[in-house]
Amino acid sequence: MSTSLSRRRFIVSSASLGALGMSPLRAVEPFVRSSRSRLRLSLAAYSFGDQFKAGKDGSPARIDMKKFIDYCADHACGGAELTSYYFPEKVTDEYLRDVRRHAHLRGVTISGTAVGNDFCHPLGEKRNAEIASVKEWIRKAAILGAPHIRVFTGGPHGTTEAEAVKLAIAALEECGEEAGKAGLFLGVENHGGIVRRAESLVEIIQAVRSPWVGINLDTGNFYSTDPYRELALCAPWAVNVQFKGKVHVGGKSAVEKADYARTFKILRDAQYQGFVVLEYEFKEDPFVRVPQILEEMRPLLD
């Protein structure tokens, strides 16, 4: 398979894990899909991050979670990704059930939620708290009816990168077991740290012993000379896709508009089935620009 790691690379990876005291594992294969890709449109609450916040002058936030779901419905998005950052600080189960009810009545599927975490802290209180937080959001996601949670790995904290990889794999396996009990997926995002390169991310996913852990493929988070090659490498393990509408070719400051057709072809070639979530990160007002990007994406879903 052209997008999988070579046998030699996996042997090297397995040897490295063995050196860390972990059993070398047989490579975890990409998810088995049907022959025809099915892509569904969703929108991330993260796209309106600033609008979820009250103004410095005391003015109320322009949007809340229910209004965001209404926005998704009004703009014909089949899904809504409810980023955890924008729920009330002390969110209750009653509130989560109310949000789920509201989404159903508006005909919007809650495509997932997204949390912030770092699994690379050394053994101790900080790492335990990160794992506990993800497990708590697994519980909350189950109440919401969300099938997927975006998670991070993080990066080394005074340890070697190899040790950080070991810590992340162990945490992903522990949280993956909890996610499986709730019947939902964890998607590891390509977001710097130990997963800044596609090869590193795929090696970690292959090493995690859980059928409930895959990749949350962020199409704008690779900073290489060929981000499309990295997207193609990761796509067979994708359980969720966040579409940015931009790519970085050669570095964070080298921003250019994404080749929409090429990106969607990569997903189809990997037989990806699931949501393609617009996660808007441009400077322009999202209330103006998001509808325009949605309309650019829509014809490519068919």
Residue pairs with C-beta under 8 A, 6 or more apart in sequence:
1 30
1 236
2 232
3 30
3 232
3 233
3 235
3 236
3 270
4 27
4 29
4 30
4 202
4 236
5 13
5 27
5 199
5 202
5 203
5 206
9 199
9 203
10 27
10 203
10 206
13 203
13 206
13 207
14 24
14 25
14 207
15 24
16 162
16 165
17 23
17 24
17 25
17 166
17 169
17 207
18 24
19 162
20 162
20 163
20 165
20 166
21 166
22 166
22 169
22 207
25 206
25 207
25 209
27 206
28 205
28 206
28 207
28 208
28 209
30 236
30 237
30 270
31 214
31 236
31 237
31 239
33 270
33 271
33 272
33 273
34 271
34 273
35 271
36 271
37 267
37 268
37 270
37 271
37 272
37 273
38 273
38 274
39 264
39 267
39 268
39 272
39 273
39 274
39 275
39 276
39 300
39 301
40 78
40 79
40 109
40 111
40 274
40 275
40 276
40 301
41 76
41 77
41 78
41 79
41 275
41 276
41 278
41 294
41 297
41 298
41 301
42 72
42 77
42 78
42 79
42 80
42 81
42 109
42 111
42 112
42 275
42 276
42 277
42 278
43 71
43 72
43 75
43 77
43 79
43 80
43 81
43 277
43 278
43 290
43 294
44 81
44 83
44 114
44 242
44 277
44 278
44 279
44 280
45 52
45 65
45 68
45 80
45 81
45 82
45 83
45 86
46 81
46 83
46 85
46 114
46 279
46 280
47 278
47 279
47 280
47 281
47 286
47 290
48 62
48 63
48 68
48 71
48 280
48 286
49 83
49 85
49 86
51 61
51 62
51 63
51 286
51 287
52 61
52 62
52 63
52 64
52 68
52 85
52 86
53 61
54 60
54 61
55 61
63 71
64 86
65 82
65 86
65 87
65 99
66 99
66 102
68 80
68 82
68 86
69 80
69 99
69 102
69 103
69 106
69 108
70 106
72 79
72 80
72 106
72 108
73 106
73 107
73 108
75 290
75 291
75 294
76 294
76 298
77 108
77 294
78 108
78 109
78 111
78 275
79 108
79 109
79 110
79 111
79 112
79 275
79 277
80 103
80 108
80 109
80 110
80 111
81 110
81 111
81 112
81 113
81 114
81 150
81 242
81 275
81 277
81 279
82 99
82 110
82 112
82 113
82 144
82 146
83 113
83 114
84 113
84 114
84 115
84 116
84 137
84 140
85 114
85 116
87 95
88 95
91 140
93 140
93 143
96 140
96 143
96 144
97 143
99 110
99 144
100 110
100 143
100 144
100 145
103 109
103 110
110 144
110 145
110 146
111 146
111 147
111 148
111 240
111 275
111 277
112 141
112 146
112 147
112 148
112 149
112 150
112 187
112 240
112 275
112 277
113 137
113 140
113 141
113 144
113 146
113 148
113 149
113 150
114 149
114 150
114 216
115 133
115 134
115 137
115 149
115 150
115 151
116 152
117 130
117 133
117 134
117 151
117 152
117 154
118 130
118 152
118 153
118 154
118 155
118 157
119 127
119 130
119 131
119 151
119 152
119 153
119 154
119 167
119 168
119 171
119 172
120 153
120 154
120 155
120 156
120 157
120 159
120 164
120 167
120 168
120 193
120 194
121 127
121 130
121 154
121 157
121 167
122 157
122 158
122 159
122 167
123 167
127 167
127 171
130 154
130 171
131 171
131 174
131 175
134 149
134 151
134 171
134 175
134 186
135 175
135 178
137 149
138 149
138 175
138 178
138 179
138 182
138 184
138 186
139 182
141 148
141 149
141 182
141 184
142 182
142 183
142 184
146 184
147 183
147 184
147 185
148 184
148 185
148 186
148 187
148 216
148 239
148 240
149 179
149 184
149 185
149 186
149 187
150 187
150 189
150 216
150 240
150 242
151 172
151 175
151 186
151 187
151 188
151 189
151 216
152 188
152 189
152 191
152 193
153 164
153 168
153 172
153 188
153 191
153 193
153 194
153 195
153 204
154 164
154 168
154 193
154 194
155 161
155 164
155 192
155 193
155 194
156 163
156 164
156 193
156 194
157 164
159 167
161 194
164 193
164 194
165 194
165 200
165 204
168 194
168 204
169 204
169 207
169 208
172 186
172 188
172 204
172 208
172 210
172 213
173 208
173 209
173 210
173 213
175 186
176 186
176 208
176 210
176 212
176 213
177 210
177 212
179 185
179 186
179 210
179 212
179 213
180 210
180 211
180 212
184 212
185 212
185 213
185 214
185 239
185 240
186 210
186 212
186 213
186 214
187 213
187 214
187 215
187 216
187 217
187 238
187 239
187 240
188 195
188 201
188 204
188 205
188 213
188 214
188 215
188 216
189 195
189 215
189 216
189 217
189 218
189 221
189 242
190 196
190 198
190 201
190 215
190 216
190 217
190 218
190 221
190 222
190 230
190 234
191 218
191 221
192 221
194 200
194 204
195 201
195 204
196 223
197 224
197 230
198 222
198 229
198 230
198 231
198 233
198 234
199 233
201 215
201 234
202 215
202 233
202 234
202 237
205 213
205 214
205 215
205 237
214 237
214 238
214 239
214 240
215 234
215 237
215 238
215 239
216 238
216 239
216 240
216 241
216 242
217 231
217 234
217 235
217 238
217 240
217 241
217 242
218 242
218 244
218 279
219 227
219 231
219 241
219 242
219 243
219 244
219 247
219 258
219 263
220 242
220 243
220 244
220 245
220 246
220 247
220 248
220 258
220 279
220 281
221 244
222 230
222 231
222 247
222 248
223 248
223 250
223 251
223 252
223 254
224 230
224 249
224 250
225 249
225 250
226 249
227 247
227 248
227 249
228 247
228 259
228 262
228 263
228 266
231 263
231 266
232 266
232 269
232 270
235 266
235 267
235 269
235 270
235 272
236 270
236 271
238 267
238 270
238 272
238 274
239 274
240 274
240 275
240 277
241 267
241 272
241 274
241 275
241 276
241 277
242 277
242 278
242 279
243 258
243 263
243 276
243 277
243 278
243 279
243 297
244 258
244 279
244 280
244 281
245 257
245 258
245 260
245 278
245 280
245 282
245 293
245 296
246 255
246 256
246 257
246 258
246 281
246 282
247 255
247 256
247 257
247 258
247 259
248 254
248 255
248 256
249 256
260 296
260 297
260 300
261 300
264 276
264 300
264 301
267 276
276 297
276 301
278 290
278 293
278 294
278 297
280 286
280 289
280 290
280 293
282 289
